[in-house]
Amino acid sequence: MLDESRNEVSSQVKARVAVLGAGSWGVALGRSLSKSGHEVCLWEIDPAAARTLEVTRQVADKLPGVHLDDSVGITPDMGQAVEGAQFVLVVVPTRFFENTVKTLHQVRPDLSGLDGLLIASKGLIHPGGKRLSVAAGEILGASPPLVTLSGPSHAEEVGRDLPTALVAASDSETAAENAQKILMTSRLRVYTNPDVVGVELGGAIKNVLAIASGISDGMGFGDNSRAALITRGLLEMSRLGEALGGRPETFRGLTGLGDLVVTCTSRHSRNRKLGELIGTGLSAAEAIEKIGMVAEGYYTAENVVDLEEKYDLDLPICREVYRILYEGKNPAEAVGALMQRERKSEDGF
Amino acid sequence: MLDESRNEVSSQVKARVAVLGAGSWGVALGRSLSKSGHEVCLWEIDPAAARTLEVTRQVADKLPGVHLDDSVGITPDMGQAVEGAQFVLVVVPTRFFENTVKTLHQVRPDLSGLDGLLIASKGLIHPGGKRLSVAAGEILGASPPLVTLSGPSHAEEVGRDLPTALVAASDSETAAENAQKILMTSRLRVYTNPDVVGVELGGAIKNVLAIASGISDGMGFGDNSRAALITRGLLEMSRLGEALGGRPETFRGLTGLGDLVVTCTSRHSRNRKLGELIGTGLSAAEAIEKIGMVAEGYYTAENVVDLEEKYDLDLPICREVYRILYEGKNPAEAVGALMQRERKSEDGF
C-alpha cells in the first residue's frame, strides 16, 4: 500500500477509508472515494439512520438521487468503521467534532498506522473559538498527521460529479499529498496548501460574512451590494486571518474567497438564510427559531468581534453583523453606518 | 464652486456635469448626480433616441421605471451638453470611445477649466488593446485630469438606489477625490484608488473570465465550478495585471474581484451569455450571431493570450477560453484539460 521509504501513497493504489458522519457532505465524499476504487466505510451515529442509509443507499431528504455503491459499508459502530482504515475522514457537524474525535481515540487508541486524519467539518469550537485541528491534536497527540479539507463545495454538486476544486491543508506535506492522491478525480481537483491556520479561519469567518450577505438579500438589495460585501468582506477576513497567523494568499484562494463566494450566493447556506430572515425584519432569536438551530456564523461573529478588539483591527462589516445579532441593531441602520462612513481610498479601509 | 487654493471641490457644492452616452449606465449615473443636486446634461448621439428620452424621461427597454428628473437636460448636440460643464463623464460603448473623445475635443478645444474627465466606459481599444485612459490622454493631451470609474455596478440596481460601491481611479489624487465628492450618496459609496492601470485592466480581463463562467453554466455545471473559476481566474487576472504594472491589491478590490463576481453571476452580462451559448453547444460564431454583437471579452481574450506569451505567464483558464473562441476547441475537452492538469499546491498555479 505504501512506499515505505517515503511514506507516500501511490496515486494508483487503493486505500481503506473510514468516513465519520453520514450527512450530505460525508455521503458525497464517501461516494466519490468509493467510485475511485477505495474501500469506504461510513459511520453514522444514529443506528436507525444508518440502517435506512444501508437499505436506501441515499440520503433522500438532502441528496436525493445520489446513490452509494453496494461496496460502501455503513455502520453505527465506529470501531468497526475505523478498523484497518488508512485514512479517517471526520465530517460531522462542528458541535459534535470534539466528541467524535474522543470516541475515535477510545475505539482505536493506536492511530499511528493512519496516513491521515482528514477534517472536513468546518467552523470553530464553541465557546472559545478553538480551531478544529488544534482540538483534534489536543485529543490525539502528535499522531496521526492532520489534514484539513475545505473549499467551495456544495455536497449536492459533488454528488452529481459537477467539477469542484478542494484544498487539502496540512503541516505535513506528505499527508496533504496523500489526501490529494486518494481524493482527486477527473471531476474533483484537489490542491495542497501548507497553511492550516488560514484554511481553517477562512472556512469559519466566511460564515459571518454569509450572514451579512443574507441580510442584504433579505432587505431586497442586489448583486452590486453582494459583490461589494464579498470584496470588502474578504479584506476583513484577510485582516483578521493574517493577524492570527494565516497566509494572505490563502484568503484569496479556494478556501477563502472561493468558499466565501459559494456561501454568500448559495440558497443552501444556513448562515446566509439566518441573515436573510433578519433582513426581512425578524429578530435574531426569531430567525434562529425559524431555522430550528443556531448557524455557525452566529457564534463566530462573537469570536470575530472579540479578536477585532484584541488585535486592534477595523472590521466594520463583521462588527455590524455582531451588533445586529447580539445588540438588536436595526439592519437598515447598520447599512447606513457602512455606506456613510467618511470617504476613503480603496485600500485605506 | 472651487476652493481655488487646493482645487478641491467642496462636498456641499453643486457642479455642472455633462454625461456623454445615454445608455443604461449613463442614465443611472445621470439620475444619481441629478438627485444629488448637480446640474446634469445627457448627450445622446441619436437625435430620435434623445427626443424619446426627453419626452419619456426613461430608457424603457433597458431601465424601465427609472426616471430622470425634469431638470436633467438631454441633447444630441455635444457642444451644448459640455458647455460650462465642470465634469464630463464618458459612458459610451467602448467601440465608440475614441470617436466620442475626439468629438469632445472638437466641440470644446479648451478643456483646461474641467475638474475631471470621468471615464465610465470599460474594456480595451480594439485592435491593439490600448487602455481607455491612454487613448483619451493621446487625444486630449495633459488636461483635463482623467478619472476612471469602475466597480460592481449593474445600472438597473443603481437606478433603483440599491447600495453600490464604486471606485474612482486617477493619477491625480485631487481629481479622484473630486469625482468621489460629486458622485457619493447614501446609496452609492465611492472609494478612490491611485492605480489606474490595475482598475482599467481588471475591468477588461474580467470579461474573459465571465465567458469562462458562462461556458461552465451552459455545460450545466454549478456553484462549485463557478466559485473555483472566479478564484483561480482572479489569480490569472492578478498575474497578468501585475505584469502590466497594476497593483496586486487593486485586483482583490471592487474593480477586480468585485466586478468579476458580479459579471460571472449576472444574467445581464453579454460576455457571460456568449459563454453560456457556447457551453450549450453553439460555435463562437453562432453564439455571436445569436447575441447580435461581439462581446468585449471576445477581443480581450486575444489580447490576453498575446500578453501571456509576451510576459511568459501561465493563464490556463484564459488560454482555454481563447482556444474555444478562436480555435473551435470543444468546451468539454477544455474542462478536462483544466481539471486534469498535474496535481498542484494551491499557490503553485
Contacts between the chains, C-beta under 8 A, distances in Angstrom:
chain1	res1	chain2	res2	distance
A	151	B	228	7.8
A	152	B	223	7.1
A	152	B	224	5.3
A	152	B	227	3.5
A	152	B	228	6.2
A	152	B	231	7.4
A	153	B	224	5.4
A	154	B	222	6.6
A	154	B	223	5.7
A	154	B	224	5.7
A	156	B	222	7.8
A	157	B	221	8.0
A	157	B	222	4.1
A	157	B	223	6.6
A	157	B	224	4.7
A	157	B	225	7.7
A	158	B	224	7.0
A	160	B	222	7.8
A	162	B	220	7.6
A	162	B	221	5.1
A	162	B	222	4.7
A	162	B	224	6.2
A	162	B	225	6.1
A	163	B	216	7.6
A	163	B	221	5.7
A	163	B	224	7.0
A	163	B	225	4.6
A	163	B	228	7.3
A	163	B	335	6.3
A	163	B	339	5.8
A	164	B	224	4.0
A	164	B	225	6.9
A	164	B	228	6.9
A	165	B	224	7.4
A	165	B	228	3.9
A	165	B	231	7.7
A	165	B	232	7.3
A	167	B	346	5.6
A	177	B	343	7.5
A	180	B	343	5.5
A	181	B	343	7.5
A	184	B	343	6.3
A	186	B	336	7.0
A	186	B	339	5.9
A	186	B	340	5.9
A	187	B	339	6.6
A	189	B	228	7.6
A	189	B	339	5.2
A	190	B	343	7.2
A	191	B	343	8.0
A	191	B	344	5.7
A	191	B	345	6.1
A	191	B	346	4.0
A	192	B	343	7.7
A	192	B	344	7.6
A	192	B	345	4.5
A	192	B	346	6.8
A	193	B	345	6.3
A	193	B	346	4.4
A	193	B	347	7.3
A	194	B	345	7.7
A	216	B	163	7.6
A	220	B	162	7.6
A	221	B	157	8.0
A	221	B	162	5.0
A	221	B	163	5.7
A	222	B	154	6.6
A	222	B	156	7.8
A	222	B	157	4.1
A	222	B	160	7.8
A	222	B	162	4.6
A	223	B	152	7.1
A	223	B	154	5.7
A	223	B	157	6.6
A	223	B	262	5.1
A	223	B	265	6.6
A	223	B	266	6.2
A	224	B	152	5.3
A	224	B	153	5.4
A	224	B	154	5.7
A	224	B	157	4.7
A	224	B	158	7.0
A	224	B	162	6.2
A	224	B	163	7.0
A	224	B	164	4.0
A	224	B	165	7.4
A	224	B	262	6.7
A	225	B	157	7.7
A	225	B	162	6.0
A	225	B	163	4.6
A	225	B	164	6.9
A	226	B	261	7.6
A	227	B	152	3.5
A	227	B	254	7.6
A	227	B	258	4.6
A	227	B	259	7.3
A	227	B	261	4.5
A	227	B	262	4.3
A	228	B	151	7.8
A	228	B	152	6.1
A	228	B	163	7.3
A	228	B	164	6.9
A	228	B	165	3.9
A	228	B	189	7.6
A	228	B	254	6.4
A	228	B	258	6.0
A	230	B	257	7.3
A	230	B	258	7.1
A	230	B	261	5.6
A	231	B	152	7.4
A	231	B	165	7.7
A	231	B	252	7.6
A	231	B	253	6.3
A	231	B	254	5.2
A	231	B	257	5.1
A	231	B	258	3.9
A	231	B	261	7.3
A	232	B	165	7.3
A	232	B	254	7.8
A	234	B	252	6.9
A	234	B	257	6.9
A	235	B	252	7.5
A	249	B	346	7.8
A	249	B	347	5.2
A	250	B	346	7.6
A	252	B	231	7.6
A	252	B	234	6.9
A	252	B	235	7.6
A	252	B	252	6.2
A	253	B	231	6.3
A	253	B	346	5.1
A	253	B	347	7.3
A	254	B	227	7.6
A	254	B	228	6.4
A	254	B	231	5.2
A	254	B	232	7.8
A	254	B	346	6.6
A	257	B	230	7.3
A	257	B	231	5.1
A	257	B	234	6.9
A	257	B	257	7.1
A	258	B	227	4.5
A	258	B	228	6.0
A	258	B	230	7.1
A	258	B	231	3.9
A	259	B	227	7.2
A	261	B	226	7.6
A	261	B	227	4.5
A	261	B	230	5.6
A	261	B	231	7.3
A	261	B	261	6.3
A	262	B	223	5.1
A	262	B	224	6.6
A	262	B	227	4.3
A	265	B	223	6.6
A	265	B	265	6.3
A	266	B	223	6.2
A	335	B	163	6.2
A	336	B	186	6.9
A	338	B	189	8.0
A	339	B	163	5.7
A	339	B	186	5.9
A	339	B	187	6.6
A	339	B	189	5.1
A	340	B	186	5.9
A	343	B	11	8.0
A	343	B	177	7.4
A	343	B	180	5.5
A	343	B	181	7.4
A	343	B	184	6.4
A	343	B	190	7.2
A	343	B	192	7.6
A	344	B	191	5.6
A	344	B	192	7.5
A	345	B	191	6.1
A	345	B	192	4.5
A	345	B	193	6.3
A	345	B	194	7.6
A	346	B	167	5.6
A	346	B	191	4.0
A	346	B	192	6.8
A	346	B	193	4.3
A	346	B	249	7.8
A	346	B	250	7.6
A	346	B	253	5.1
A	346	B	254	6.6
A	347	B	193	7.3
A	347	B	249	5.2
A	347	B	253	7.3
